[in-house]
């Protein structure tokens, strides 16, 4: 197994409902370590740049608006196959399709307000982690 790092974002719908601790517990119970974490108010410019890959999609504007609607918690998770493990713990993007016990099955309000974001590949994880964290902010 390969030790990896991945980005996780606890979205505004979850921070608004004080779910950070419950979500962190699920991540840690799955064997992921939180090696960096901060609560931020994402600016419009940050959200637009972070989600640039989706710029041409119809949901881009509403996604940017949603991600700037309240605080988020950005974090770096570390563990064996962290990208895949985090995606497993998060559950399907559509909470109606998410397996029982996953973060999205338990906490999501909708497809957009689905409580968490996670990197979808090791390459994107490296880019996404670097977007929010400097090397000296990651302590394992």
C-alpha positions in Angstrom: 0.0 0.0 0.0 1.2 3.5 -0.8 1.0 6.3 1.7 -0.6 9.3 0.0 -1.9 12.7 0.8 -5.2 14.1 -0.4 -7.2 17.2 0.0 -10.6 17.2 1.8 -12.9 20.2 2.1 -15.7 20.3 4.6 -18.2 22.4 2.8 -20.4 25.3 4.0 -23.5 23.2 4.5 -21.6 21.0 7.0 -19.7 23.8 8.8 -23.0 25.7 9.2 -24.4 22.6 11.0 -21.3 22.1 13.2 -20.5 18.8 11.6 -16.7 19.2 11.4 -16.0 17.0 14.4 -18.3 14.2 13.2 -16.8 14.3 9.7 -13.3 14.3 11.1 -14.1 11.3 13.3 -15.3 9.4 10.2 -12.1 10.2 8.4 -9.9 9.2 11.3 -11.9 6.1 12.0 -11.2 5.0 8.4 -7.5 5.3 9.1 -6.8 8.7 7.6 -4.7 11.2 9.6 -5.4 14.9 9.4 -1.9 16.4 8.9 -3.1 19.9 8.1 -6.4 21.7 8.7 -7.7 25.3 8.7 -11.1 27.0 8.6 -11.3 29.6 5.9 -13.8 31.9 4.2 -13.0 31.0 0.5 -13.1 34.1 -1.7 -14.8 34.2 -5.0 -11.4 34.4 -6.7 -10.2 31.3 -4.8 -13.3 29.3 -5.6 -13.2 30.3 -9.3 -9.5 29.3 -9.5 -10.0 26.1 -7.5 -12.9 24.9 -9.6 -11.5 26.2 -12.9 -11.7 22.7 -14.4 -15.5 23.0 -14.2 -15.7 26.6 -15.7 -17.6 25.4 -18.8 -20.1 23.3 -16.9 -23.6 24.6 -16.2 -23.2 24.3 -12.4 -19.9 26.3 -12.2 -21.5 29.6 -11.1 -23.7 28.0 -8.4 -20.8 25.9 -7.2 -18.7 29.1 -6.7 -21.5 30.8 -5.0 -22.1 27.9 -2.7 -18.5 27.4 -1.8 -18.2 31.1 -0.8 -21.5 31.1 1.1 -19.9 30.3 4.5 -16.7 29.0 6.0 -15.1 25.8 4.8 -12.5 23.5 6.5 -9.7 22.6 4.2 -7.5 19.7 5.3 -4.8 17.4 4.2 -5.4 13.7 4.9 -2.6 11.2 4.9 -2.8 7.4 4.8 -2.5 4.2 2.8 -4.2 4.9 -0.5 -5.6 8.1 0.9 -7.3 9.3 -2.3 -9.3 6.2 -2.7 -10.0 5.8 1.0 -11.3 9.3 1.4 -13.6 8.9 -1.7 -14.9 5.7 -0.1 -15.6 7.4 3.2 -17.2 10.4 1.4 -19.6 8.3 -0.6 -21.2 9.0 -4.0 -21.5 12.6 -5.1 -25.3 12.2 -5.2 -26.2 11.5 -1.6 -29.2 9.4 -2.8 -26.6 7.0 -4.3 -24.2 7.0 -1.4 -23.7 3.9 0.7 -25.1 3.9 4.2 -22.6 5.1 6.8 -20.7 7.4 4.4 -20.4 11.1 5.0 -22.7 12.1 2.2 -25.3 9.5 3.1 -25.5 10.8 6.6 -24.9 14.5 6.2 -25.5 15.8 2.7 -28.4 18.0 1.9 -28.3 17.8 -1.9 -25.9 17.0 -4.7 -24.3 20.4 -4.4 -24.6 20.7 -0.6 -23.0 17.3 -0.2 -20.9 18.3 2.9 -17.4 17.3 1.5 -15.0 17.6 -1.4 -12.2 15.2 -2.0 -9.5 14.9 -4.6 -10.2 12.4 -7.3 -6.7 11.3 -8.2 -3.2 11.5 -6.8 -2.2 14.1 -9.4 -5.2 16.3 -8.5 -4.5 15.8 -4.8 -1.0 17.2 -5.2 -2.3 20.2 -7.1 -5.2 20.8 -4.7 -3.1 20.4 -1.5 -0.6 23.0 -2.9 -3.5 25.3 -3.7 -4.4 25.7 0.0 -1.3 24.7 2.0 2.4 25.5 2.0 4.8 22.6 2.8 5.5 24.1 6.3 1.8 24.0 7.2 1.6 20.2 6.7 2.8 18.4 9.8 2.6 14.7 10.0 
